[in-house]
Amino acid sequence: MTGMRPIDEQVILVTGATSGLGRALAGRLAELGATVIMHGRSRDRLDAASERIRAEVPDATLYPVVADLASLDEVDRLADEVLAEHPALHALVNNAGVGFGSDSSRRETSRDGIELRFAVNHLAGAQLIRRLLPRLAESAPSRIVQVASLGQAPIDPADPQLDRDYDGWRAYAQSKLAQVMLTRDLAVECDPATVTVNALHPATFMDTGMVREGGITPQSSVDEGLEATLRLVAEPDLDGVSGRFFDGTRETSPHRDADDPEARARVRELTDELLYGGT
Ligand SMILES: NC(=O)c1ccc[n+]([C@@H]2O[C@H](COP(=O)([O-])OP(=O)(O)OC[C@H]3O[C@@H](n4cnc5c(N)ncnc54)[C@H](OP(=O)(O)O)[C@@H]3O)[C@@H](O)[C@H]2O)c1
């Protein structure tokens, strides 16, 4: 098996690079010499994040890409842009996410009418993987990192989008379990010598926008989550390691449904149904 390329020869897409963990990761990767495709939903916030990184790393190689991940059309446009502009892609970090919200009883939907947390946290990443996997495979060895969470909840097949009994925490935790389930599925699908896929809980209640918006007192620093996430992207010892779930830097077991074939098949079907109408 070929080992990973030096990080300064890699092209890496980080979603949600405008704040919190994503911005910190983009900055560190740029400092290490990687070419960083920085995704954000707002051009202004992307410009501000890029400027902030360039102030620290003047020779940073940054490519901003704009897409609202609450729209599957925009997710596809993002994938089209990356494929058109970047002949190689060595890592995809699905980091962008919506938290629990300031009012966790208020159900929100994406532009496609899908429960918002499932749409942004899981479906957008799943679609990006689907679209970018051939490019990642051509650029092998490459890595996919799913920024998930220890907050995981099973998906009730009778009410998968919480139409009846909505709770923002539950919606968030369902989307995070779906990310881990997809990680397990992809690790079976992909040759780990070519593309590895791992998921993590970066750190608990880091001092970021989504934690503050949820009215939670931060318990850890962004740096802590950054180190754990960077490790999955750039640690040579993790060559060929795939399908794992980490709490920070320690491998751990996700919710038991992540290893239940029937529960996984149901979420796969739901994902395909929402993305492709079941095809
Ligand atoms: N904070 C924690 O303690 C913690 C714990 C476990 C897991 N995580 C996970 O870590 C990841 C990063 O979160 P964070 O803590 O760094 O929070 P954050 O500072 O709120 O960052 C979230 C990022 O996602 C982007 N985003 C949200 N909705 C989007 C949309 N519809 N389209 C495109 N981008 C969108 C945000 O863009 P804007 O700048 O435009 O808002 C922002 O860049 C998330 O997946 C989160 O679930 C965080």
The ligand as an SDF file (V2000), in Angstrom:
LIG
                    3D

 48 52  0  0  0  0  0  0  0  0999 V2000
  -18.8320   22.4330   18.8760 N   0  0  0  0  0  0  0  0  0  0  0  0
  -18.8080   21.2230   19.3880 C   0  0  0  0  0  0  0  0  0  0  0  0
  -18.5840   21.0420   20.5920 O   0  0  0  0  0  0  0  0  0  0  0  0
  -19.0110   20.0190   18.5240 C   0  0  0  0  0  0  0  0  0  0  0  0
  -19.0870   18.7540   19.1280 C   0  0  0  0  0  0  0  0  0  0  0  0
  -19.2710   17.6430   18.3230 C   0  0  0  0  0  0  0  0  0  0  0  0
  -19.3480   17.7900   16.9550 C   0  0  0  0  0  0  0  0  0  0  0  0
  -19.2670   19.0280   16.3990 N   0  0  0  0  0  0  0  0  0  0  0  0
  -19.3730   19.1360   14.9360 C   0  0  0  0  0  0  0  0  0  0  0  0
  -18.3020   19.9340   14.4590 O   0  0  0  0  0  0  0  0  0  0  0  0
  -18.6730   20.4990   13.1870 C   0  0  0  0  0  0  0  0  0  0  0  0
  -18.2850   21.9780   13.1680 C   0  0  0  0  0  0  0  0  0  0  0  0
  -19.0900   22.6810   14.0780 O   0  0  0  0  0  0  0  0  0  0  0  0
  -18.5750   23.9210   14.9420 P   0  0  0  0  0  0  0  0  0  0  0  0
  -18.6780   23.5060   16.3480 O   0  0  0  0  0  0  0  0  0  0  0  0
  -17.2860   24.4010   14.3870 O   0  0  0  0  0  0  0  0  0  0  0  0
  -19.7760   24.9530   14.6910 O   0  0  0  0  0  0  0  0  0  0  0  0
  -19.8770   26.3420   13.9310 P   0  0  0  0  0  0  0  0  0  0  0  0
  -18.8130   27.2730   14.3730 O   0  0  0  0  0  0  0  0  0  0  0  0
  -21.3120   26.7390   14.1250 O   0  0  0  0  0  0  0  0  0  0  0  0
  -19.5860   25.9760   12.4120 O   0  0  0  0  0  0  0  0  0  0  0  0
  -20.5310   25.3600   11.5900 C   0  0  0  0  0  0  0  0  0  0  0  0
  -20.1170   25.5660   10.1470 C   0  0  0  0  0  0  0  0  0  0  0  0
  -21.1050   24.9430    9.2960 O   0  0  0  0  0  0  0  0  0  0  0  0
  -21.5620   25.9140    8.3680 C   0  0  0  0  0  0  0  0  0  0  0  0
  -22.9520   25.7140    7.9640 N   0  0  0  0  0  0  0  0  0  0  0  0
  -24.0420   25.6460    8.7520 C   0  0  0  0  0  0  0  0  0  0  0  0
  -25.1500   25.5140    7.9870 N   0  0  0  0  0  0  0  0  0  0  0  0
  -24.7440   25.5080    6.6990 C   0  0  0  0  0  0  0  0  0  0  0  0
  -25.4050   25.4360    5.4620 C   0  0  0  0  0  0  0  0  0  0  0  0
  -26.7420   25.3570    5.3620 N   0  0  0  0  0  0  0  0  0  0  0  0
  -24.6660   25.4540    4.3360 N   0  0  0  0  0  0  0  0  0  0  0  0
  -23.3260   25.5700    4.3940 C   0  0  0  0  0  0  0  0  0  0  0  0
  -22.6390   25.6640    5.5310 N   0  0  0  0  0  0  0  0  0  0  0  0
  -23.3370   25.6320    6.6830 C   0  0  0  0  0  0  0  0  0  0  0  0
  -21.4170   27.2490    9.0840 C   0  0  0  0  0  0  0  0  0  0  0  0
  -21.4420   28.3150    8.1670 O   0  0  0  0  0  0  0  0  0  0  0  0
  -21.7670   29.8210    8.6160 P   0  0  0  0  0  0  0  0  0  0  0  0
  -20.4530   30.3940    9.0650 O   0  0  0  0  0  0  0  0  0  0  0  0
  -22.2730   30.4350    7.3650 O   0  0  0  0  0  0  0  0  0  0  0  0
  -22.7850   29.7590    9.7020 O   0  0  0  0  0  0  0  0  0  0  0  0
  -20.0750   27.0500    9.7560 C   0  0  0  0  0  0  0  0  0  0  0  0
  -19.0210   27.2430    8.8440 O   0  0  0  0  0  0  0  0  0  0  0  0
  -20.1710   20.2420   13.0400 C   0  0  0  0  0  0  0  0  0  0  0  0
  -20.3850   19.1570   12.1610 O   0  0  0  0  0  0  0  0  0  0  0  0
  -20.6070   19.8670   14.4460 C   0  0  0  0  0  0  0  0  0  0  0  0
  -21.7530   19.0460   14.4640 O   0  0  0  0  0  0  0  0  0  0  0  0
  -19.1090   20.1490   17.1410 C   0  0  0  0  0  0  0  0  0  0  0  0
  1  2  1  0
  2  3  2  0
  2  4  1  0
  4  5  1  0
  4 48  2  0
  5  6  2  0
  6  7  1  0
  7  8  2  0
  8  9  1  0
  8 48  1  0
  9 10  1  0
  9 46  1  0
 10 11  1  0
 11 12  1  0
 11 44  1  0
 12 13  1  0
 13 14  1  0
 14 15  2  0
 14 16  1  0
 14 17  1  0
 17 18  1  0
 18 19  2  0
 18 20  1  0
 18 21  1  0
 21 22  1  0
 22 23  1  0
 23 24  1  0
 23 42  1  0
 24 25  1  0
 25 26  1  0
 25 36  1  0
 26 27  1  0
 26 35  1  0
 27 28  2  0
 28 29  1  0
 29 30  1  0
 29 35  2  0
 30 31  1  0
 30 32  2  0
 32 33  1  0
 33 34  2  0
 34 35  1  0
 36 37  1  0
 36 42  1  0
 37 38  1  0
 38 39  2  0
 38 40  1  0
 38 41  1  0
 42 43  1  0
 44 45  1  0
 44 46  1  0
 46 47  1  0
M  CHG  2   8   1  16  -1
M  END
$$$$
